[in-house]
Amino acid sequence: MDRTYDVLVVGGGAAGLSAGLALARARRAVLVVDAGAPRNAPAGHVHNYLGREGTPPGELLAVGRAELAGYGGEVMSGRAVRAESLDGRPSGPGFRVELADGRSVLARRLLMATGLVDELPDIPGLHQRWGREVLHCPYCHGWEVRDQAIGVLATGPMATHQALLFRQWSPDVTLFQHTAAPPSADEREQLAARGIPVVTGEVVGLELTDDGLTGVRLRSGQVVPRQALTVMPRFTARADLLAPLGLAPTELRVDGYVVGSYVPADPTGATAIPGVWVAGNVADVRAGVINAAAAGLNVAAAVNADLVAEDTRRAVAEHRRGSGTPAGSAGASAEPFSAEHERELSERVLGDRRHGW
């Protein structure tokens, strides 16, 4: 493509579209490249999004794309496969991003909002029911399965915590020990006090009746009647695009157990690679849709501030050349819109609470 954008946003979910909207309203040339595979596509509705409660995910994204276009922002369908850093900065494009179909895009800044992949346990039927009766987040789906017979599949140290959470939505919760270590004595006491039985034995499948979950099948052949099953996926950041830039995801661990990965960034969303920013689930595995949208706005503001600082530096240099003022004769000037300033301010406010597991 011939045009160089101020910002290329990779990922057209809530974070990417929110960032694109804010940047377009800031009169930036912004392009959102979207592969069309949002994480929440299997879900029927978006929840806990004030003013949009119960909206189908596809509808929310369609509205976001229309709003972005209304301010001159662009959306391109395609899958970004490789990012390359260029030597044109600060005046020229900073990055070239190649798409799977052979196209490429030039941009001064790169904002990654590619989200994550929910890697489910290898049990037949889980993927097919994911987002329906197979769930993981009580705040996303707890109301929809309230008072139902809920099973919790233990795959790591968070299983007891998850069972106790879902107990808030239903009095009928069963913990399937599956392949996880047995609950500790304290955990067993907590589960017993809340009336949550523990079923030992490996889970090998689901029982369905009339296209609905009716039970969980153990290797022994026993079927435990259940209407919903919660699991803890591994939350893996979609970050392969950044590998050529030397930026790799960091493992996220709970009690030594890997629960996922994320791309580390400071509170403004700036990564260790100058000019590369992240927003949404690729940087924060716990972010819901409304959190991702908010992150997109915040990161977009930081990216725009970084561009303002760069534009100002160029303008000052050109002004000095035109007036014959020697470089540096005006003394050092503060750069309140620089990425460093934004990073310092955010650190003062947030400290080390970026990833609060």
Secondary structure, 3 states (H helix, E strand, C coil): CCCEEEEEEECCCHHHHHHHHHHHHCCCCEEEEECCCCCCCCCCCECCCCCCCCECHHHHHHHHHHHHHHCCCEEEECCEEEEEECCCCCCCCCEEEEECCCCEEEEEEEEECCCEEEECCCCCCHHHHECCCEECCHHHHCHHHCCCCEEEECCCCCHHHHHHHHCCCCCCEEEECCCCCCCCHHHHHHHHHCCCCEECCCEEEEEECCCCEEEEEECCCCEEECCEEECCCEEEECCHHHHHHCCCCEEEEECCEEEEEECCCCCCCECCCCCEEECHHHCCCCCCHHHHHHHHHHHHHHHHHHHHHHHHHHHHHHHHHHHCCCCCCCCCCCCCCCHHHHHHHHHHHHCCCCCCC
